[in-house]
Amino acid sequence: MCHDSLEREPDNPLHYLNLGRIYLKADRKTEALEVLRRGLSHGDNQEIKQILEILGKRKKPIIPFLPRNHFLNKYIGLTLSRLQLR
């Protein structure tokens, strides 16, 4: 239903908010973040901003020239987090 409403009214941020909430309930955080950010580009919505603020921002990778999912970035980041150095 959300996809249908987005097709009919692609400039309405409330449709993006609803789809983002559904993705969050389904543990699809990546898709939820994408949809919510797209919703903000179509209009200012305080609820979307609140949800994005609650979800937080990711820290920069330890080794910036490597991808975030590279094993060095993952394990060094985990180690530093556990030692509370990051």
N, CA, C and O atoms as CSV, one atom per row, in Angstrom:
chain,resi,resn,atom,element,x,y,z
A,1,MET,N,N,0.825,-1.192,0.000
A,1,MET,CA,C,0.000,0.000,0.000
A,1,MET,C,C,0.868,1.254,0.000
A,1,MET,O,O,0.554,2.244,-0.662
A,2,CYS,N,N,1.961,1.196,0.752
A,2,CYS,CA,C,2.848,2.362,0.800
A,2,CYS,C,C,3.483,2.633,-0.556
A,2,CYS,O,O,3.602,3.785,-0.971
A,3,HIS,N,N,3.883,1.587,-1.236
A,3,HIS,CA,C,4.479,1.770,-2.558
A,3,HIS,C,C,3.464,2.364,-3.531
A,3,HIS,O,O,3.813,3.212,-4.353
A,4,ASP,N,N,2.201,1.920,-3.441
A,4,ASP,CA,C,1.156,2.473,-4.302
A,4,ASP,C,C,0.942,3.951,-4.018
A,4,ASP,O,O,0.799,4.753,-4.942
A,5,SER,N,N,0.919,4.311,-2.735
A,5,SER,CA,C,0.707,5.714,-2.386
A,5,SER,C,C,1.894,6.571,-2.827
A,5,SER,O,O,1.720,7.732,-3.197
A,6,LEU,N,N,3.107,5.997,-2.789
A,6,LEU,CA,C,4.279,6.737,-3.268
A,6,LEU,C,C,4.224,6.946,-4.779
A,6,LEU,O,O,4.674,7.975,-5.284
A,7,GLU,N,N,3.678,5.982,-5.490
A,7,GLU,CA,C,3.544,6.137,-6.938
A,7,GLU,C,C,2.539,7.230,-7.269
A,7,GLU,O,O,2.728,7.988,-8.221
A,8,ARG,N,N,1.462,7.311,-6.478
A,8,ARG,CA,C,0.431,8.322,-6.733
A,8,ARG,C,C,0.869,9.713,-6.293
A,8,ARG,O,O,0.610,10.694,-6.991
A,9,GLU,N,N,1.529,9.806,-5.144
A,9,GLU,CA,C,1.969,11.096,-4.603
A,9,GLU,C,C,3.441,11.016,-4.187
A,9,GLU,O,O,3.731,10.886,-2.998
A,10,PRO,N,N,4.357,11.089,-5.123
A,10,PRO,CA,C,5.775,10.923,-4.784
A,10,PRO,C,C,6.372,12.099,-4.002
A,10,PRO,O,O,7.466,11.974,-3.451
A,11,ASP,N,N,5.675,13.231,-3.946
A,11,ASP,CA,C,6.209,14.400,-3.243
A,11,ASP,C,C,5.670,14.547,-1.822
A,11,ASP,O,O,5.939,15.556,-1.170
A,12,ASN,N,N,4.925,13.578,-1.335
A,12,ASN,CA,C,4.350,13.656,0.002
A,12,ASN,C,C,5.261,12.934,0.997
A,12,ASN,O,O,5.382,11.711,0.931
A,13,PRO,N,N,5.909,13.664,1.924
A,13,PRO,CA,C,6.842,13.028,2.857
A,13,PRO,C,C,6.172,12.058,3.838
A,13,PRO,O,O,6.848,11.195,4.399
A,14,LEU,N,N,4.874,12.182,4.050
A,14,LEU,CA,C,4.191,11.263,4.965
A,14,LEU,C,C,4.204,9.825,4.456
A,14,LEU,O,O,4.257,8.881,5.244
A,15,HIS,N,N,4.156,9.667,3.150
A,15,HIS,CA,C,4.210,8.313,2.582
A,15,HIS,C,C,5.575,7.673,2.841
A,15,HIS,O,O,5.672,6.476,3.112
A,16,TYR,N,N,6.620,8.485,2.755
A,16,TYR,CA,C,7.966,7.989,3.045
A,16,TYR,C,C,8.103,7.651,4.530
A,16,TYR,O,O,8.757,6.676,4.898
A,17,LEU,N,N,7.480,8.466,5.367
A,17,LEU,CA,C,7.494,8.205,6.808
A,17,LEU,C,C,6.836,6.865,7.124
A,17,LEU,O,O,7.375,6.064,7.888
A,18,ASN,N,N,5.681,6.632,6.536
A,18,ASN,CA,C,4.973,5.372,6.786
A,18,ASN,C,C,5.772,4.166,6.304
A,18,ASN,O,O,5.867,3.160,7.007
A,19,LEU,N,N,6.347,4.265,5.100
A,19,LEU,CA,C,7.139,3.155,4.580
A,19,LEU,C,C,8.391,2.939,5.431
A,19,LEU,O,O,8.783,1.799,5.679
A,20,GLY,N,N,9.011,4.016,5.873
A,20,GLY,CA,C,10.176,3.898,6.744
A,20,GLY,C,C,9.855,3.206,8.053
A,20,GLY,O,O,10.638,2.387,8.535
A,21,ARG,N,N,8.719,3.527,8.624
A,21,ARG,CA,C,8.298,2.871,9.876
A,21,ARG,C,C,8.078,1.376,9.661
A,21,ARG,O,O,8.446,0.555,10.501
A,22,ILE,N,N,7.482,1.041,8.538
A,22,ILE,CA,C,7.247,-0.372,8.237
A,22,ILE,C,C,8.572,-1.111,8.097
A,22,ILE,O,O,8.727,-2.214,8.620
A,23,TYR,N,N,9.522,-0.512,7.397
A,23,TYR,CA,C,10.839,-1.129,7.254
A,23,TYR,C,C,11.514,-1.303,8.613
A,23,TYR,O,O,12.160,-2.322,8.856
A,24,LEU,N,N,11.372,-0.320,9.496
A,24,LEU,CA,C,11.975,-0.443,10.822
A,24,LEU,C,C,11.354,-1.587,11.616
A,24,LEU,O,O,12.060,-2.328,12.300
A,25,LYS,N,N,10.041,-1.728,11.527
A,25,LYS,CA,C,9.358,-2.824,12.226
A,25,LYS,C,C,9.790,-4.185,11.689
A,25,LYS,O,O,9.797,-5.180,12.413
A,26,ALA,N,N,10.151,-4.210,10.400
A,26,ALA,CA,C,10.563,-5.465,9.766
A,26,ALA,C,C,12.077,-5.690,9.885
A,26,ALA,O,O,12.622,-6.576,9.227
A,27,ASP,N,N,12.751,-4.898,10.714
A,27,ASP,CA,C,14.208,-4.992,10.912
A,27,ASP,C,C,14.979,-4.803,9.616
A,27,ASP,O,O,15.979,-5.481,9.378
A,28,ARG,N,N,14.522,-3.893,8.788
A,28,ARG,CA,C,15.207,-3.551,7.539
A,28,ARG,C,C,15.680,-2.101,7.652
A,28,ARG,O,O,15.183,-1.209,6.964
A,29,LYS,N,N,16.652,-1.894,8.540
A,29,LYS,CA,C,17.109,-0.552,8.900
A,29,LYS,C,C,17.718,0.198,7.711
A,29,LYS,O,O,17.486,1.397,7.553
A,30,THR,N,N,18.481,-0.487,6.889
A,30,THR,CA,C,19.129,0.170,5.749
A,30,THR,C,C,18.089,0.762,4.809
A,30,THR,O,O,18.201,1.918,4.400
A,31,GLU,N,N,17.078,-0.031,4.466
A,31,GLU,CA,C,16.020,0.463,3.583
A,31,GLU,C,C,15.243,1.579,4.246
A,31,GLU,O,O,14.852,2.542,3.585
A,32,ALA,N,N,15.015,1.463,5.548
A,32,ALA,CA,C,14.277,2.498,6.277
A,32,ALA,C,C,15.019,3.823,6.227
A,32,ALA,O,O,14.412,4.867,5.992
A,33,LEU,N,N,16.321,3.789,6.446
A,33,LEU,CA,C,17.109,5.020,6.407
A,33,LEU,C,C,17.067,5.661,5.027
A,33,LEU,O,O,16.930,6.879,4.910
A,34,GLU,N,N,17.183,4.851,3.988
A,34,GLU,CA,C,17.139,5.379,2.622
A,34,GLU,C,C,15.803,6.054,2.344
A,34,GLU,O,O,15.758,7.155,1.796
A,35,VAL,N,N,14.716,5.391,2.724
A,35,VAL,CA,C,13.382,5.926,2.456
A,35,VAL,C,C,13.149,7.199,3.275
A,35,VAL,O,O,12.602,8.173,2.759
A,36,LEU,N,N,13.551,7.199,4.520
A,36,LEU,CA,C,13.339,8.378,5.356
A,36,LEU,C,C,14.144,9.570,4.848
A,36,LEU,O,O,13.645,10.696,4.842
A,37,ARG,N,N,15.364,9.338,4.427
A,37,ARG,CA,C,16.174,10.431,3.868
A,37,ARG,C,C,15.560,10.959,2.569
A,37,ARG,O,O,15.559,12.164,2.317
A,38,ARG,N,N,15.044,10.051,1.756
A,38,ARG,CA,C,14.366,10.477,0.525
A,38,ARG,C,C,13.133,11.306,0.858
A,38,ARG,O,O,12.812,12.264,0.154
A,39,GLY,N,N,12.441,10.933,1.935
A,39,GLY,CA,C,11.268,11.689,2.367
A,39,GLY,C,C,11.615,13.106,2.775
A,39,GLY,O,O,10.860,14.037,2.493
A,40,LEU,N,N,12.757,13.281,3.441
A,40,LEU,CA,C,13.183,14.628,3.818
A,40,LEU,C,C,13.497,15.483,2.599
A,40,LEU,O,O,13.345,16.704,2.644
A,41,SER,N,N,13.930,14.861,1.521
A,41,SER,CA,C,14.234,15.636,0.317
A,41,SER,C,C,12.961,16.157,-0.354
A,41,SER,O,O,13.024,17.052,-1.197
A,42,HIS,N,N,11.813,15.600,0.017
A,42,HIS,CA,C,10.538,16.033,-0.568
A,42,HIS,C,C,9.775,16.986,0.329
A,42,HIS,O,O,8.683,17.430,-0.025
A,43,GLY,N,N,10.324,17.300,1.463
A,43,GLY,CA,C,9.656,18.254,2.344
A,43,GLY,C,C,10.136,18.104,3.773
A,43,GLY,O,O,10.621,17.046,4.175
A,44,ASP,N,N,9.997,19.165,4.525
A,44,ASP,CA,C,10.443,19.176,5.914
A,44,ASP,C,C,9.400,18.474,6.782
A,44,ASP,O,O,8.242,18.891,6.827
A,45,ASN,N,N,9.808,17.419,7.464
A,45,ASN,CA,C,8.892,16.665,8.310
A,45,ASN,C,C,9.583,16.386,9.643
A,45,ASN,O,O,10.620,15.723,9.683
A,46,GLN,N,N,9.007,16.891,10.731
A,46,GLN,CA,C,9.624,16.755,12.047
A,46,GLN,C,C,9.682,15.304,12.515
A,46,GLN,O,O,10.646,14.904,13.168
A,47,GLU,N,N,8.670,14.521,12.192
A,47,GLU,CA,C,8.669,13.110,12.617
A,47,GLU,C,C,9.812,12.328,11.967
A,47,GLU,O,O,10.452,11.497,12.612
A,48,ILE,N,N,10.058,12.601,10.701
A,48,ILE,CA,C,11.167,11.934,10.011
A,48,ILE,C,C,12.484,12.347,10.659
A,48,ILE,O,O,13.356,11.511,10.895
A,49,LYS,N,N,12.624,13.629,10.944
A,49,LYS,CA,C,13.843,14.115,11.588
A,49,LYS,C,C,14.052,13.456,12.947
A,49,LYS,O,O,15.177,13.096,13.292
A,50,GLN,N,N,12.987,13.294,13.718
A,50,GLN,CA,C,13.092,12.661,15.038
A,50,GLN,C,C,13.529,11.210,14.918
A,50,GLN,O,O,14.389,10.755,15.672
A,51,ILE,N,N,12.949,10.490,13.984
A,51,ILE,CA,C,13.315,9.078,13.812
A,51,ILE,C,C,14.778,8.964,13.397
A,51,ILE,O,O,15.506,8.120,13.919
A,52,LEU,N,N,15.211,9.805,12.463
A,52,LEU,CA,C,16.607,9.766,12.023
A,52,LEU,C,C,17.547,10.136,13.166
A,52,LEU,O,O,18.637,9.577,13.278
A,53,GLU,N,N,17.135,11.067,14.008
A,53,GLU,CA,C,17.958,11.454,15.151
A,53,GLU,C,C,18.061,10.323,16.166
A,53,GLU,O,O,19.127,10.099,16.740
A,54,ILE,N,N,16.967,9.614,16.389
A,54,ILE,CA,C,16.965,8.484,17.322
A,54,ILE,C,C,17.865,7.362,16.805
A,54,ILE,O,O,18.591,6.736,17.577
A,55,LEU,N,N,17.812,7.113,15.502
A,55,LEU,CA,C,18.624,6.039,14.927
A,55,LEU,C,C,20.106,6.378,14.972
A,55,LEU,O,O,20.946,5.481,15.032
A,56,GLY,N,N,20.430,7.659,14.945
A,56,GLY,CA,C,21.815,8.089,15.092
A,56,GLY,C,C,22.613,8.006,13.813
A,56,GLY,O,O,22.148,7.525,12.779
A,57,LYS,N,N,23.831,8.495,13.926
A,57,LYS,CA,C,24.747,8.483,12.793
A,57,LYS,C,C,25.881,7.514,13.073
A,57,LYS,O,O,26.267,7.303,14.222
A,58,ARG,N,N,26.400,6.939,12.026
A,58,ARG,CA,C,27.518,6.007,12.167
A,58,ARG,C,C,28.817,6.792,12.249
A,58,ARG,O,O,28.954,7.866,11.662
A,59,LYS,N,N,29.746,6.244,12.973
A,59,LYS,CA,C,31.068,6.858,13.059
A,59,LYS,C,C,31.823,6.577,11.768
A,59,LYS,O,O,31.508,5.636,11.040
A,60,LYS,N,N,32.815,7.401,11.500
A,60,LYS,CA,C,33.632,7.198,10.311
A,60,LYS,C,C,34.446,5.924,10.473
A,60,LYS,O,O,34.796,5.554,11.593
A,61,PRO,N,N,34.753,5.243,9.363
A,61,PRO,CA,C,35.585,4.041,9.453
A,61,PRO,C,C,36.966,4.368,10.013
A,61,PRO,O,O,37.478,5.469,9.809
A,62,ILE,N,N,37.562,3.417,10.713
A,62,ILE,CA,C,38.891,3.603,11.296
A,62,ILE,C,C,39.912,3.885,10.199
A,62,ILE,O,O,40.711,4.815,10.317
A,63,ILE,N,N,39.891,3.099,9.149
A,63,ILE,CA,C,40.793,3.274,8.018
A,63,ILE,C,C,39.935,3.799,6.854
A,63,ILE,O,O,39.286,3.014,6.163
A,64,PRO,N,N,39.931,5.116,6.640
A,64,PRO,CA,C,38.965,5.716,5.713
A,64,PRO,C,C,39.098,5.304,4.246
A,64,PRO,O,O,38.117,5.375,3.506
A,65,PHE,N,N,40.280,4.876,3.809
A,65,PHE,CA,C,40.422,4.508,2.396
A,65,PHE,C,C,39.965,3.081,2.116
A,65,PHE,O,O,39.929,2.660,0.960
A,66,LEU,N,N,39.611,2.325,3.172
A,66,LEU,CA,C,39.043,0.986,2.998
A,66,LEU,C,C,37.535,1.061,3.162
A,66,LEU,O,O,37.041,1.936,3.874
A,67,PRO,N,N,36.794,0.170,2.525
A,67,PRO,CA,C,35.342,0.171,2.709
A,67,PRO,C,C,34.964,-0.119,4.163
A,67,PRO,O,O,35.719,-0.748,4.905
A,68,ARG,N,N,33.797,0.348,4.544
A,68,ARG,CA,C,33.318,0.174,5.912
A,68,ARG,C,C,33.246,-1.303,6.316
A,68,ARG,O,O,33.516,-1.640,7.469
A,69,ASN,N,N,32.883,-2.187,5.374
A,69,ASN,CA,C,32.717,-3.601,5.710
A,69,ASN,C,C,34.006,-4.414,5.551
A,69,ASN,O,O,33.973,-5.640,5.654
A,70,HIS,N,N,35.136,-3.752,5.303
A,70,HIS,CA,C,36.421,-4.452,5.214
A,70,HIS,C,C,36.761,-5.017,6.592
A,70,HIS,O,O,36.487,-4.374,7.606
A,71,PHE,N,N,37.353,-6.206,6.641
A,71,PHE,CA,C,37.584,-6.877,7.923
A,71,PHE,C,C,38.463,-6.055,8.871
A,71,PHE,O,O,38.260,-6.106,10.084
A,72,LEU,N,N,39.432,-5.301,8.346
A,72,LEU,CA,C,40.267,-4.475,9.228
A,72,LEU,C,C,39.446,-3.385,9.907
A,72,LEU,O,O,39.577,-3.169,11.111
A,73,ASN,N,N,38.607,-2.704,9.146
A,73,ASN,CA,C,37.756,-1.676,9.731
A,73,ASN,C,C,36.806,-2.265,10.771
A,73,ASN,O,O,36.587,-1.674,11.829
A,74,LYS,N,N,36.252,-3.416,10.466
A,74,LYS,CA,C,35.295,-4.039,11.382
A,74,LYS,C,C,35.952,-4.446,12.697
A,74,LYS,O,O,35.467,-4.099,13.774
A,75,TYR,N,N,37.042,-5.173,12.607
A,75,TYR,CA,C,37.624,-5.729,13.828
A,75,TYR,C,C,38.405,-4.711,14.643
A,75,TYR,O,O,38.409,-4.778,15.872
A,76,ILE,N,N,39.061,-3.775,13.983
A,76,ILE,CA,C,39.729,-2.715,14.736
A,76,ILE,C,C,38.682,-1.838,15.420
A,76,ILE,O,O,38.853,-1.448,16.575
A,77,GLY,N,N,37.610,-1.533,14.715
A,77,GLY,CA,C,36.524,-0.741,15.300
A,77,GLY,C,C,35.879,-1.440,16.485
A,77,GLY,O,O,35.624,-0.813,17.514
A,78,LEU,N,N,35.614,-2.737,16.347
A,78,LEU,CA,C,35.042,-3.500,17.468
A,78,LEU,C,C,35.980,-3.521,18.667
A,78,LEU,O,O,35.549,-3.348,19.807
A,79,THR,N,N,37.248,-3.732,18.407
A,79,THR,CA,C,38.236,-3.777,19.491
A,79,THR,C,C,38.319,-2.442,20.213
A,79,THR,O,O,38.311,-2.393,21.443
A,80,LEU,N,N,38.398,-1.354,19.442
A,80,LEU,CA,C,38.478,-0.036,20.069
A,80,LEU,C,C,37.200,0.307,20.843
A,80,LEU,O,O,37.257,0.965,21.882
A,81,SER,N,N,36.064,-0.136,20.338
A,81,SER,CA,C,34.799,0.117,21.040
A,81,SER,C,C,34.755,-0.650,22.368
A,81,SER,O,O,34.313,-0.118,23.387
A,82,ARG,N,N,35.210,-1.885,22.343
A,82,ARG,CA,C,35.203,-2.684,23.563
A,82,ARG,C,C,36.183,-2.153,24.604
A,82,ARG,O,O,35.953,-2.278,25.806
A,83,LEU,N,N,37.272,-1.561,24.135
A,83,LEU,CA,C,38.232,-0.950,25.041
A,83,LEU,C,C,37.809,0.471,25.433
A,83,LEU,O,O,38.501,1.154,26.187
A,84,GLN,N,N,36.668,0.893,24.909
A,84,GLN,CA,C,36.102,2.228,25.148
A,84,GLN,C,C,37.058,3.342,24.729
A,84,GLN,O,O,37.155,4.381,25.383
A,85,LEU,N,N,37.753,3.103,23.636
A,85,LEU,CA,C,38.641,4.109,23.074
A,85,LEU,C,C,38.018,4.824,21.879
A,85,LEU,O,O,38.612,5.723,21.283
A,86,ARG,N,N,36.835,4.407,21.560
A,86,ARG,CA,C,36.133,5.006,20.427
A,86,ARG,C,C,34.694,5.239,20.757
A,86,ARG,O,O,33.943,5.740,19.920
